[in-house]
Amino acid sequence: MKLIAIDSSGQAASVAIVEDGITRAEYTVNFKKTHSQTLLPMLDEITKMTETDIRGIDAIAVAAGPGSFTGLRIGSATAKGLGLALEKPIVEVPTLAGLAFNLYGAAGLICPIMDARRQQVYNGIYRFAQGRLVTVRDQRPIAVTGLIAELNEMVRDGETVTFLGDGVPVYKEKLEKGLVVPHFYAPANASQQRAASVGALAEIFFAEGKAIPAEKHEPIYLRKSQAERERAERDRAAGRPVGETEDGEYAHT
């Protein structure tokens, strides 16, 4: 099978073409540009370089969230637009599972963290068992102090924890001070979102029948957007009823 993979859930924008277990092309940029500026030109570049006719792909894979509210919107809109135009299904890959897949086969617990602001991170905890990614803790927003306490409690018998994601440089000092269990940090080549990892995991999901029609795709939010939080705070301060929002509309901007 051949698919296009997209990840714009965090600071890096990344696109890839994955075919039958091979990464044909991957283009990742993490440099002060909005994903709306970079994503489509990057996709156009890799399809040209690989002489890929996108009408011949089998599916579009996308990092579906959590993550940056704006980044998720851009990535999801791009994936959905392609899916609708090409009449191709979408494979939704949880952002943190995609991040964990960067460290395929690593021993111990894999602990991706994305900065969710206000001393919180988006986090999931994973391990690899018999070549499969196993979810130990499903993705959730959690206070950094809470994550540290949880890891100190659950890690036993010399097991290690490996951290990755854009939350590492933000909270590394707190992690170092609070953790009493053996832990490491992923190197630069594996520490950020990669569309090739999203695509590789999507191949597995596709084979398991987890693709969905493009029109049904919606990004996964785990926190209210910053604008919604600020509006709710203003409403509470003024004694007004807090404005209603859609259930599950959670992410940071």
C-alpha positions in Angstrom: 0.0 0.0 0.0 1.0 3.6 -0.5 0.0 6.5 1.7 0.7 10.2 2.4 1.3 11.0 6.0 0.9 14.4 7.7 1.9 15.7 11.1 1.4 19.3 12.0 0.3 18.7 15.6 3.4 20.4 17.2 6.1 22.8 16.4 7.5 20.8 13.5 5.6 20.3 10.3 6.2 17.0 8.6 5.0 15.1 5.5 6.0 11.8 4.1 5.2 9.2 1.5 5.3 5.6 2.9 4.9 2.6 0.7 4.9 -1.1 1.7 7.0 -0.5 4.8 9.4 1.9 3.0 9.7 5.6 3.6 9.9 7.0 0.0 10.3 10.6 1.1 10.0 12.7 4.2 10.1 16.5 4.6 10.2 18.0 8.1 10.6 21.7 9.0 10.9 23.1 12.5 11.7 26.7 12.0 9.5 29.6 12.9 7.0 29.3 10.1 3.3 28.6 10.3 2.1 25.2 9.1 -0.2 26.9 6.7 2.8 28.3 5.0 4.8 25.1 4.8 2.6 22.0 4.7 1.3 22.1 1.1 4.6 23.2 -0.5 6.4 20.4 1.4 3.8 17.9 0.1 4.1 19.2 -3.4 7.9 18.9 -3.2 8.0 15.3 -2.1 5.4 14.2 -4.6 7.4 15.8 -7.4 10.7 14.4 -6.2 9.3 10.9 -6.0 7.2 11.2 -9.2 4.2 10.2 -7.1 0.7 10.5 -8.6 -1.3 11.2 -5.5 -4.4 9.8 -7.3 -2.7 6.4 -6.9 -2.4 6.4 -3.1 -4.5 4.2 -0.9 -5.0 6.5 2.1 -4.0 9.6 3.9 -2.5 9.3 7.4 -2.7 12.2 9.8 -1.5 12.9 13.4 -5.0 13.5 14.7 -4.2 15.0 18.1 -3.7 16.2 20.7 -1.5 19.1 20.0 -1.5 22.7 18.9 -5.1 23.8 18.2 -4.1 25.7 15.1 -1.6 23.0 13.9 -4.2 20.3 14.3 -6.8 22.3 12.4 -4.3 22.8 9.5 -3.2 19.2 9.4 -6.7 17.8 9.6 -8.1 20.3 7.0 -5.3 19.3 4.6 -5.8 15.6 5.2 -9.6 15.9 4.9 -9.4 18.0 1.8 -7.1 15.5 0.1 -9.3 12.6 1.2 -12.5 14.2 -0.1 -10.9 15.3 -3.4 -9.2 12.0 -4.1 -12.0 9.9 -2.6 -9.5 8.2 -0.3 -9.9 7.2 3.4 -8.1 8.7 6.3 -6.1 6.8 9.0 -6.2 8.7 12.3 -3.0 8.2 14.3 -3.0 9.5 17.9 -0.2 12.1 18.1 1.6 10.7 21.1 1.5 7.1 19.7 3.1 8.5 16.5 5.8 10.1 18.6 6.4 6.9 20.6 6.8 5.0 17.3 9.9 7.1 16.6 11.6 4.8 19.2 10.4 1.5 17.7 11.8 -1.4 19.6 13.3 0.6 22.5 13.4 -1.1 25.8 11.5 0.2 28.9 8.7 2.8 28.9 8.4 5.4 26.1 7.1 8.7 27.5 6.4 11.4 24.8 5.5 14.8 26.3 4.2 17.8 24.5 4.1 21.2 26.1 0.4 22.0 26.9 1.3 25.2 28.8 0.4 26.1 32.4 2.8 23.4 33.8 1.0 20.7 31.9 1.9 18.3 29.1 0.1 16.1 26.7 1.3 12.6 27.5 0.9 8.9 26.9 3.0 6.1 28.1 3.9 3.2 25.9 6.2 0.1 25.6 7.1 -2.3 22.8 6.2 -5.9 23.3 6.8 -8.6 20.6 7.3 -5.9 18.0 4.0 -4.1 18.8 3.3 -0.7 20.4 1.4 -1.2 23.6 -0.4 1.6 25.3 0.3 1.7 29.1 -1.4 5.0 29.7 -3.6 6.5 27.0 -2.9 10.0 25.9 -4.1 12.7 28.3 -3.3 16.2 29.6 -1.4 15.9 32.9 0.5 18.2 35.3 4.2 17.7 35.0 4.4 17.1 38.8 1.6 14.5 38.5 3.5 12.7 35.7 6.7 12.6 37.7 4.8 11.1 40.7 3.1 8.5 38.5 6.4 7.4 36.9 8.2 7.2 40.3 5.3 5.0 41.5 4.9 2.7 38.5 8.5 2.0 37.3 10.0 -1.0 39.0 12.9 -3.5 38.8 15.3 -1.3 37.0 13.0 -0.4 34.1 13.9 2.8 32.3 11.9 5.6 30.9 12.8 7.5 27.7 11.3 10.9 27.1 10.8 12.7 23.8 8.8 15.6 22.4 8.8 19.3 22.6 7.9 19.2 26.3 11.4 17.9 27.1 13.4 21.2 26.8 10.6 23.0 28.6 10.3 20.7 31.6 13.7 18.8 31.7 14.8 20.6 34.8 11.7 19.6 36.6 12.1 16.0 35.4 15.7 15.9 36.6 14.8 17.2 40.0 11.7 15.0 40.6 12.4 11.6 39.0 14.1 8.9 41.1 13.8 6.2 38.4 16.3 5.6 35.5 15.5 7.8 32.6 16.9 9.0 29.3 16.0 11.5 26.5 15.7 10.7 22.8 18.3 12.2 20.5 17.6 15.0 18.1 16.7 12.6 15.2 13.9 11.0 17.2 12.7 13.7 19.6 10.1 15.5 17.4 7.1 14.6 15.4 7.9 12.7 12.2 5.4 12.0 9.4 7.2 8.8 8.5 6.5 7.4 12.0 2.8 8.4 11.6 2.8 6.7 8.2 4.5 3.5 9.5 1.9 3.2 12.3 -0.9 4.0 9.9 0.1 1.1 7.7 -0.6 -1.2 10.7 -3.9 0.5 11.5 -5.0 0.3 7.8 -4.3 -3.4 7.8 -6.4 -3.7 10.9 -9.3 -2.0 9.2 -9.1 1.3 11.1 -9.3 3.7 8.1 -12.4 5.9 8.0 -14.1 7.9 5.3 -12.6 11.4 4.9 -15.9 13.2 5.8 -15.9 11.6 9.2 -12.5 12.8 10.3 -12.2 15.3 13.1 -9.1 16.2 15.2 -8.7 14.9 18.7 -8.7 17.7 21.4 -7.9 17.1 25.0 -8.1 20.6 26.4 -10.0 23.7 25.6 -8.4 26.1 23.2 -6.6 29.1 24.8 -9.3 31.5 23.5 -12.0 29.4 25.0 -10.3 29.2 28.4 -9.7 33.0 28.4 -13.3 33.6 27.5 -14.5 31.3 30.3 -12.3 33.1 32.8 -13.6 36.5 31.8 -17.2 35.2 32.1 -16.6 33.8 35.6 -14.8 37.0 36.7 -17.8 39.1 35.4 -20.4 36.8 37.0 -21.8 35.8 33.6 -22.7 32.2 32.6 -19.7 30.5 31.0 -20.2 30.2 27.3 -21.0 26.7 26.1 -18.4 24.9 24.0 -18.4 21.6 22.2 -17.6 18.6 24.3 -14.0 17.6 24.0 -12.7 20.8 22.5 -9.4 20.7 24.2 -6.0 21.8 22.8 -3.6 24.7 23.2 -2.8 27.4 20.7 
